[in-house]
Amino acid sequence: MKILVTGGAGYIGSILVPELLRFGHDVTVVDNFMYNQSPLLDCCHYTNLTVIRSDARDRGLISEQLKKVDAIFPLACLTGAPLCSKDPVGAQTVNFDAVKMILDLRSRDQIIIFPTTNSGYGIGEKGKHCTEGTPLRPISLYGKLKVELEKILLDAGNCITLRLATVFGIAPRMRLDLLVNDFTYRAVIDRFLVLFESHFKRNYLHVRDVAKAFIHCLNNFNEMKNEPYNVGLSDANLSKWELCEEIKKQAPNFYFVEAKVGEDPDKRDYIVSNAKIESTGFRPDFSIQKGISELIKGYQIIRRNQYANV
């Protein structure tokens, strides 16, 4: 297929695009490389890759590129509640308006696979799994924009949305501000962490399994279309404290303690069922333990400096 990936040099895109190329798809990436990293360099030998350094909000550019593709993966995003809070105008124009523009410009036979977030569930009910039928109660601007856009996309049809768990793992466009990545970094480099809201639970997913989920949806689109799907590790609905305990098994010098300070801007505290996407045959490959092991090795190579969104 011919696929347009906006934000294709981002954290998810830097894993997904090489996989799409490996499977033989023609991929056009539009990205502004705002984080001054150099993902996709190792993909430049692929003749089926086109890279356009530009802004996903450029209507003329996107309109021209949409004439050439069968599928669109709108990944361009100011990702996370802190960054959206810091730049609400950017959040509105990139996370919402640019994707709505794609929807307005695409033809009816072009498919969209769109990543949203299970932080849209907000504060869950204790002991009760959030399913795709659970009411969405986003708290942050990031969550609210994703939830509103998901409804618009699904109502328009020929679309799949993926409510991603908190993503972790090493990627060519690295992020250290994601929870597992951050906590493991602190365990390896600082060797201590002060937790807040340590009992708050959430679900987790390796970045390579995000790419696998996109490809699974692409390969099974007709059977899965026009539905939202939770995507995460069904055995990793963990609290922050439980996550630290898992990290300590592989970083024994890690010390962590709880303090009554700080709060999650998303207020996310929930457990998630991934049964719906699992019923289509999808299974993640990477456990939380594998991800921690990978991160510990990665942190012998990188240090914090530029590897975060905020």
N, C-alpha and C positions, 0 to 999 in steps of 0.2 A: 504494500500500500504506500501511498504518498501521504506523509504525516507532517503537519505543522506543530511544532512545540514552542510556545512562547515561554520564556524563562527556562529554556532548555539547558542553560549552563549553571543552573542553580543546584542546590543540595540534592534534590530528587532527580532533576534532569541530567545531572552529570553521571548518574548511574543508569537511568532509563534510556537515554539516547544511545550509548554504546550497545545496549542490549537490542534496541530496535534495529540498529545498523547490522548487528551480527545476524539477526534473523532475515536480513535482506530487504528491509523497508527503505524507501527513500525518505530522508528526514531533513526538514528545513528548521533550523533553530533561529529564533529571534530573541536576542538577549542584550541588555545594555552593559553587562559585566560590572555592575555597580560596586561589587565587593572587591574588585582589583585582584581577583585570583585568576588562575589560568586553567580551568577545566576544559575538557574536550580537545586539548592539544594532542592527546594520544589517539584521537579519532580522525585527525585530518587526512590520514591516508585513505580513508573510505571515499570512493568516488560518488557514493550515494548520500553524502552529507553536504549540506549547504549551511553556512553560518552567516547570519546577518547581524552585525552589531548595530542595534537600533532599539527604539522604545516600543514596547507592545501596545502603547496607546496611540501610535501613529496610524490613523485611519487609512490613509492612502496606501501605506506599505502593507498593512494587514489585508486590506481589500484585494490588492494585487496578488498576494501570496495565497489567499483563499481560493483563487481561481485555479490553482494547480494541485490541490490536495483532496484526499478522500476523508481524512480524519484530522481532528484538532485536539490537542492536549493543552489547555490553557494553564500552564504552571506559573507564569509570571505573577508574582505576589510579594507584598510586604508581609512576611510571614511572622505570626505570633502577636499576642496581645501587647507586649511592651513596645514593639516597633510601630504598631498601628496607633497606639496611644501617643507616641512621640510625633508621628506624622499622619494625622487624620485625613488630610487632603490627599496625600499620596495613597493612603489606604483606600479611600473612596474611588479614586481615579484608576488605580492599578488593579486592586482586588475585585472591584465591582464593575465600574464603567467600561474598562477594557474588555472584560469577558462578555458583558452585555452587548458591546459593539460587535464582537465575534458572532454572537447569536443572531444579531440583526443582519449581519452581512452574509452569513453562510447560506448555502442552498439546503433544501430540505433533506437531500440525500447524504449530506456530509454529517458524519458522526462526531460527537463530542464526548470525551471521557475527562471528567473534572474532579480534582481532589478537593474535598472539603475537610471538615474536622469533626471528630466526635466531642470536642470541647463544646459543641452546640448543645449538648445535654446539660451543661451547667452543673448544678448540684443534684445528684441522683438520690434515689431512695435507698436507704441502707439495706444491703443484702439482696437487692433486686437488680437484675441485669437490665441495662438499656438495650432495647432492640430498635430496629428501624421504625417501629410503630410508637416508640416512646416520645412524648411531647418534647419539642426542642425549646430550651430555655437559655439561650446564650446570654452571657453577661457582658463580655468585652465587645468593643467595636469590631475586632477581628472576627469573633464568633458570630456576631449579628450580621455582618456583611456576607459571610459564607452561607449562613442559613437562608437569608433572603434570596441570594443568588441561586442556591440549590433548588428552591421551589420554582423559580422562573425557568431554569434550565429543564427540569423534569416536566413542567407543564408544556414546554415547547416541543418536547419529544425528541427521539433519536439521540438520546443522551444517557450516560451512566454517571452517577456520582459516587465517589468513594469517601466515606467518613473515616478518615485515617486516625489511628491511634497516635500517641506521641512517638515520633520516629527517632531512631537511634542508629549508630554505626558510622564507620569511616566512609567518606565519599571524596572524590576529587575536589569538589567545592565543599569544603569542610565547615561545619557549624559546631561551636562549643557551647552555644546557649540553649541547646535542647537538654532536657532533664537528665537522661541517662548519660549523655556525652559530658555534660557539665559535672555531674556527681562523680563519674569515673575519673575525669581530669583532676578534680580536687583530691580524690583518694590517692592518685598516683603522684601528683606534683606537690600539693599542699599537705596531704596526709591527714587533713581534718575537715570537718564540715559542721556548721551550725544549721540545724533544720528548723523550719517553721511549718506548722500545719502538717506534721509528720504522719498523721493518720489518714490524710487525704489520699484516696486511691485513684488510679487511672490505668488505662491500658497502653500497651507498648507494641512497636512494630519496627523491624529492621528496614533500613532504607532499600536494601536489595529486594526485600519482599514487597515493598511498595512498587518497584519496577515490575516485579513478577505479577502483581495484581493488575497493573495496567495492561500488560500483555495478555493475561488471562481474559480480561474484559474484551480486548480487541479480538481475540480468537473465538470468543463465545458471545459476541455482541447481540446477535438476534435473540438468543435465549435469555439474555440478562438485561436488555435495554429498558429504559424508562423507569429505572428503580434505583434507590439508594442502597448502599451496602456498607456496613461496618467492616473495617479491615484492621485486624490486630491479632495478637497472640492470645489464644483462649486460656492458656495457662499462666498468663502474666497480667492479671488484674491485681496490681501491687500498690501498696501504700509507699510513700517516700521512705519510711523506716524500713519496710521489707526490701525495697530496692537497695538501700545501703547495706543491709545484711547480705544480700547476694553479692554486692561488690566486694565486701570485706572477705568473702570466701576466697577471692582471687588477689586481693590486695590487703594482706593481714595486718599491715601497719596503719590501716585506715581507722581513724577515731571520729565518731560522730555523736552529736548530742542535740537535744531539742531545747529551743528557747521560745518564749512567748512573744516573738517579734516577727514582723513580716506577714505578707499575705499574697496569695496567688491572684494575679489580676483577672484570670479567667474563673476563679473560684471553683475550678473543676474538681469534683469529688464524686466518682461514679465507678461502677463496674459495667463491662460491656459484653454483650453476646455477639460473637462473630459467626453464628450458626448459619445465617442466610447465605453468605458468600461461600462458606464451607460446603453447603448443600449443592453448590454448582461445581464442586471438585477442586476448589482452591485450598491449598495448605501452605502456610509459611515454611520456609526452610531454616530460618535462623532463630534460635532460642535467645532469651535474654542473656543466658550464660555465655553463649558463643559471641554475642555482641560485646559483652564486657571484656572478654579475652582479646577480641580484635582491637578494641579501644585502648587497652593497656599497651599493646604493641605499638599502636599508632602514636601514642603519647611519648614514646621514645624518639619520635621523629619530629613532631610539631610542638610548638608552644603557643600560648593564647594569642598574642598580638592581634592579627586581623581576623581570626576565625570566629566571628560572631556577627549577628545581625545588628545588635545594639551594644 
